[in-house]
């Protein structure tokens, strides 16, 4: 299966205190992240707030410049491209943002918002042809084309997100980066948007890089899952394997934190107690070890490659042996 997006050892750090911070006072938002996304598949990045999910998405989009590493899109390295050279690849990767209202220009009509990508990447189209393409895409995304002369405030949250998806798909990208696309919506509307995304993927073969902290949503839509903590990927595998047999203590804690209708319905997964009085992040070894009650001496030296290969370190011996 064709690889459409590949991230290799991406790193990105930010100053803790802004302009007045010292040069060595930096926090690693993304640390040695490597991911591969196949055509027609959905790769979900899951983690708590501040784990580096959205920063990874913006690095993949080239909205942020990485400190180290490479971004490959459809076999082309785009890490250091600028200007027209980068713009030529932009149409192949588009983004749907978390807030469907903030991501739409309130001063622009929907026909202009959705059609803006065509003005850049299909400048040879006439205005009539552009409007026809907008109407076609809106209808494909479940929005009546007759409303294209309205403004964003005249739509509900779910309708606005459908418009955001139409705007992203109008230039026919190969990769769609979805940054918490349903977290701001009601549960019933979430299901509609997720079903729309799945049907579009099945019909047109889009690949999704799906950013979320909602495990129930991820379970519904993802083929592959990468669990992220403190800027590092601590576990990665198929969605079926991650949810059925999690290996890393952080993954187990995430799964145990999912709300359930009744306690008796919870699956018997070994719980791992979080030590709130310890540091949040380890600078070497397993990123989670200073918050893990099962951490052992080996956890300070285990490599990221060993974790992702699910090699047995001290803290996850019981999970693997079982």
Secondary structure, DSSP 8 states (H G I E B T S, - for coil): --EEEEEEEEEEEEESSGGGS-TT-EEEEEEEEEEEEETT-EEEEE--TTSSHHHHHHHHHTSS--SEEEEEETTEE-TT--HHHHHHHHTTEEEE-S-TTTTS-TTSBHHHHHHHHHHHH-TTS-HHHHHHHHHHHHHHTT--GGGTTSBGGGS-HHHHHHHHHHHHHTT--SEEEEESTTTTS-HHHHHHHHHHHHHHHHHH--EEEEEES-HHHHHHH-SEEEEEETTEEEEEEEHHHHHHS--SHHHHHHHHTS--S-GGGS-------B-TTS-S--SSS-TTGGGBTT--GGGGT--HHHHHTT---GGGHHHHH-
